[in-house]
């Protein structure tokens, strides 16, 4: 179980870091960003990715932000760039 949490933590950080570095260059619509991020998660953690919801939120004052929460077995990752 500890290994699962560690892998989820790594996946979330990889997705966030990748998006932060590529978002200014591509400026893709939210649906495209979510689709790309979901693909990365599915390759890294397989079917567990279906328990993670992704949402794009506006960035206050041009700073990247993200929020992570969990409710009833679903992980929610919200960020200005996923």
WOZIZI-V724816 format. One record per residue. N is the residue number from 0. RES is the residue in one small letter. SS is DSSP state (H for helix, E for strand, C for the rest). PSI is psi in whole degrees, -180 to 180 (* if undefined). D_CENTER is the distance of its C-alpha to the mean C-alpha in whole Angstrom. Layout:
BEGIN
n=N res=RES ss=SS psi=PSI d_center=D_CENTER
n=N res=RES ss=SS psi=PSI d_center=D_CENTER
END
This chain:
BEGIN
n=0 res=x ss=C psi=-39 d_center=21
n=1 res=x ss=H psi=-39 d_center=20
n=2 res=x ss=H psi=-38 d_center=19
n=3 res=x ss=H psi=-46 d_center=17
n=4 res=x ss=H psi=-39 d_center=15
n=5 res=x ss=H psi=-45 d_center=15
n=6 res=x ss=H psi=-41 d_center=13
n=7 res=x ss=H psi=-42 d_center=11
n=8 res=x ss=H psi=-44 d_center=11
n=9 res=x ss=H psi=-43 d_center=11
n=10 res=x ss=H psi=-47 d_center=8
n=11 res=x ss=H psi=-44 d_center=5
n=12 res=x ss=H psi=-37 d_center=8
n=13 res=x ss=H psi=-45 d_center=8
n=14 res=x ss=H psi=-45 d_center=5
n=15 res=x ss=H psi=-47 d_center=6
n=16 res=x ss=H psi=-43 d_center=9
n=17 res=x ss=H psi=-41 d_center=9
n=18 res=x ss=H psi=-37 d_center=8
n=19 res=x ss=H psi=-40 d_center=11
n=20 res=x ss=H psi=-26 d_center=13
n=21 res=x ss=H psi=-20 d_center=13
n=22 res=x ss=H psi=-46 d_center=13
n=23 res=x ss=H psi=-32 d_center=16
n=24 res=x ss=H psi=-36 d_center=18
n=25 res=x ss=H psi=-31 d_center=17
n=26 res=x ss=C psi=49 d_center=16
n=27 res=x ss=C psi=156 d_center=15
n=28 res=x ss=C psi=159 d_center=15
n=29 res=x ss=H psi=-43 d_center=12
n=30 res=x ss=H psi=-39 d_center=12
n=31 res=x ss=H psi=-42 d_center=12
n=32 res=x ss=H psi=-45 d_center=9
n=33 res=x ss=H psi=-42 d_center=8
n=34 res=x ss=H psi=-44 d_center=10
n=35 res=x ss=H psi=-44 d_center=10
n=36 res=x ss=H psi=-41 d_center=6
n=37 res=x ss=H psi=-39 d_center=7
n=38 res=x ss=H psi=-42 d_center=10
n=39 res=x ss=H psi=-46 d_center=9
n=40 res=x ss=H psi=-43 d_center=8
n=41 res=x ss=H psi=-36 d_center=11
n=42 res=x ss=H psi=-34 d_center=13
n=43 res=x ss=H psi=-38 d_center=12
n=44 res=x ss=H psi=7 d_center=13
n=45 res=x ss=H psi=-135 d_center=15
n=46 res=x ss=H psi=-16 d_center=15
n=47 res=x ss=H psi=-21 d_center=13
n=48 res=x ss=H psi=-24 d_center=10
n=49 res=x ss=H psi=-14 d_center=12
n=50 res=x ss=H psi=9 d_center=12
n=51 res=x ss=E psi=124 d_center=8
n=52 res=x ss=E psi=140 d_center=8
n=53 res=x ss=E psi=138 d_center=6
n=54 res=x ss=E psi=142 d_center=8
n=55 res=x ss=E psi=132 d_center=9
n=56 res=x ss=C psi=157 d_center=12
n=57 res=x ss=C psi=147 d_center=14
n=58 res=x ss=C psi=122 d_center=15
n=59 res=x ss=H psi=129 d_center=18
n=60 res=x ss=H psi=40 d_center=21
n=61 res=x ss=H psi=24 d_center=19
n=62 res=x ss=C psi=136 d_center=16
n=63 res=x ss=C psi=136 d_center=13
n=64 res=x ss=C psi=156 d_center=11
n=65 res=x ss=E psi=156 d_center=9
n=66 res=x ss=E psi=141 d_center=10
n=67 res=x ss=E psi=129 d_center=9
n=68 res=x ss=E psi=164 d_center=12
n=69 res=x ss=E psi=143 d_center=13
n=70 res=x ss=E psi=123 d_center=16
n=71 res=x ss=C psi=48 d_center=18
n=72 res=x ss=C psi=2 d_center=16
n=73 res=x ss=E psi=131 d_center=13
n=74 res=x ss=E psi=132 d_center=10
n=75 res=x ss=E psi=122 d_center=9
n=76 res=x ss=E psi=118 d_center=6
n=77 res=x ss=E psi=135 d_center=7
n=78 res=x ss=E psi=160 d_center=7
n=79 res=x ss=C psi=-21 d_center=10
n=80 res=x ss=C psi=116 d_center=8
n=81 res=x ss=C psi=* d_center=4
END
